[in-house]
Amino acid sequence: MTNRNGRDDTIDRLSFLLEAEYGLHLEKLTVLKPRVWLVHTDEGKWILKGYQTFSEAARQLLFLHSLNQAGFSNAPSIRTTTFQNGIFTFQQAYWILQTYIPHVKRLSFTYESDIRDGLTLLMKYHTFTEQLVNIPFFRATLPHYHLYEKWWQRYHYFYSHLPFIERVMDKEELAFILECAQYFLHSFSRFAPSLAEEAVTIIHGDVASHNFLRTEEGTVYLIDYDLIVIAPSSIDYLQYASRILPHLQWSMDRLQEFPPFSLWLTKPWFLHALLFPADIMREWRIILQNNRLWTIPYFHERKQFVQKIVHMIR
């Protein structure tokens, strides 16, 4: 917003708050995405993130602070304010200031070395959150993840848009995706008890390749903890598998080469969960917006992968 004198009131207000709360002088502001800003200050660059509610901001602040305090150095750290609470209000949101990680490159699941490095860091992350999950604050404030309910909602939303999806998706491929989703949902009760026996931790919830950053020195960082929930660590690995399998041409043998999948793939409930087309349910809206024919990569290999799992869990 700009006033008659051409001065940006947003910048002026933010500059005042950063000076008052953190003792930082704002030099430049770059909007990365809604409520995620890169601020250039006299003490370097910082990431400023805004949340809709105070509880969301407080949860993020305390979680990242607890991670850092526990010794997990592969996540952004928090800068507290002069009042030591780390949160300030601005533009009807609640903001926290995180360290900016310079000179980074996102991991790419096209490369097996990046897949391995991402998994190594994810396993390290879980060793720390296994401790944090027992902190009363996180037990009381973090939501619990329910796999069936989450994926039923995604399937229902997908199915409700079938008239539009049918315009861009091959009929055979669409029928196969629906069959996989329905098979998982209809047979979930058979595998639910064994999933419920798994120990819980605080999972990341969004293990996409763009949330793993490698610095020039080779250190890998895990960022963006907005979707943390209490759940078995396997939920993170299910999502990770969903994201890397297309790059592995849906090969069970290649997936087994990566720890910890050599362990998870011995569990029938994990194999059963791999049947759900989580990648399609996640990405179809983007494809629909592009309004072009959608062909599933490695469709024949994917069908063989599914058939192998169905045979294994019978």
LINBEL-V523111 format. One record per backbone hydrogen bond with DSSP energy under -0.5 kcal/mol. NH is the residue of the N-H (numbers start at 1). CO is the residue of the C=O. If there is no record, write none. Layout:
# LINBEL-V523111
((NH,CO) (NH,CO))
This chain:
# LINBEL-V523111
((3,7) (6,3) (9,1) (9,7) (10,1) (12,8) (13,9) (14,10) (15,11) (16,12) (17,13) (18,14) (19,15) (20,16) (21,17) (22,18) (23,18) (23,19) (24,18) (26,24) (27,40) (28,40) (30,38) (32,30) (32,36) (33,36) (36,33) (37,48) (38,30) (39,37) (39,46) (40,28) (40,38) (41,39) (41,44) (42,25) (44,41) (46,39) (47,98) (48,37) (48,46) (49,47) (49,96) (50,35) (51,94) (57,53) (58,54) (59,55) (60,56) (61,57) (62,58) (63,59) (64,60) (65,61) (66,62) (67,63) (68,64) (69,65) (70,66) (71,67) (71,68) (72,67) (73,71) (79,97) (80,78) (82,21) (84,81) (88,95) (90,93) (93,90) (94,51) (95,88) (96,49) (97,79) (98,47) (98,96) (99,77) (100,45) (102,100) (105,214) (107,209) (107,212) (111,108) (115,111) (116,112) (117,113) (118,114) (119,115) (120,116) (121,117) (122,118) (123,119) (124,120) (125,121) (126,122) (127,123) (128,124) (128,125) (129,125) (130,126) (131,128) (132,128) (133,129) (134,131) (135,132) (138,135) (139,135) (140,136) (141,137) (142,138) (145,230) (147,145) (150,146) (151,147) (152,148) (153,149) (154,150) (155,151) (156,152) (157,153) (158,154) (159,155) (160,156) (161,157) (161,158) (162,159) (164,161) (165,161) (166,162) (167,164) (168,165) (169,165) (170,294) (174,170) (175,171) (176,172) (177,173) (178,174) (179,175) (180,176) (181,177) (182,178) (183,179) (184,180) (185,181) (186,182) (187,183) (188,184) (188,185) (190,187) (191,187) (191,188) (192,188) (193,189) (195,191) (196,192) (197,193) (198,195) (201,231) (203,201) (203,229) (208,206) (211,208) (212,209) (213,211) (213,221) (214,105) (215,219) (216,103) (218,215) (221,213) (222,74) (223,211) (223,221) (228,225) (229,203) (230,143) (231,201) (231,229) (233,199) (235,232) (236,233) (237,233) (238,234) (239,235) (240,236) (241,237) (242,238) (243,239) (244,240) (245,241) (247,244) (248,244) (248,245) (249,246) (250,245) (251,248) (252,250) (255,251) (256,252) (257,253) (257,254) (258,255) (259,257) (261,258) (262,258) (263,260) (264,260) (265,261) (266,263) (267,264) (268,266) (270,267) (271,267) (272,268) (273,269) (274,270) (275,272) (276,273) (278,276) (281,277) (282,278) (283,279) (284,280) (286,283) (287,283) (288,284) (289,285) (290,286) (291,287) (291,288) (292,287) (294,168) (295,293) (299,296) (302,298) (303,299) (304,300) (305,301) (306,302) (307,303) (308,304) (309,305) (310,306) (311,307) (312,308) (313,309) (314,310))
